[in-house]
């Protein structure tokens, strides 16, 4: 069993854009925090990924489609798919899971 609290995780982020809370060979989850004006530099992953938006605005570009970011939205991104967050005026805070 593993228990994480969001506020504790956020205090560990510092200047990072994400923090992995748990990792196993074929499974990972964590928190992504992208401040306004900061570029999302992630590359496609070898695993499927799900984002659950905790707060924020802007878009997630998946290949050539822009998906609006809004609180409570979940977005599935298939493995090896180009995707990047962009155009946020507020911090994007999202839970992510790779499997």
C-alpha positions, 0 to 999 in steps of 0.5 A, spaced: 500 500 500 502 507 498 498 513 500 500 520 497 497 527 499 497 532 494 499 538 498 506 534 500 507 532 493 506 539 491 511 541 496 516 537 493 516 539 486 520 545 487 522 547 479 520 541 476 514 540 472 512 533 474 514 528 480 513 521 480 509 518 486 510 511 484 514 507 479 514 500 477 517 497 471 510 497 467 506 502 471 507 509 474 503 515 477 505 522 479 503 529 479 504 534 473 505 542 474 506 546 469 506 554 470 503 559 465 508 561 460 513 554 461 514 550 455 512 542 456 518 539 454 515 531 454 516 526 449 512 521 447 512 515 452 512 508 451 506 506 455 499 509 455 497 515 459 491 518 462 491 525 465 486 527 470 486 535 470 485 537 478 486 545 476 488 549 470 486 552 463 489 551 456 490 545 451 493 539 450 495 538 443 495 530 441 498 529 434 494 535 431 488 536 435 487 541 441 483 538 447 481 543 452 484 543 459 478 544 464 478 541 472 475 534 472 477 532 465 480 526 464 484 525 457 487 518 455 493 518 450 495 512 447 503 510 447 508 513 442 503 519 441 506 526 440 502 530 446 504 537 449 500 542 454 500 549 451 497 556 452 495 555 459 494 562 463 493 559 469 497 553 472 496 546 470 495 541 475 494 534 473 494 527 476 498 522 471 498 515 470 502 511 465 501 503 464 
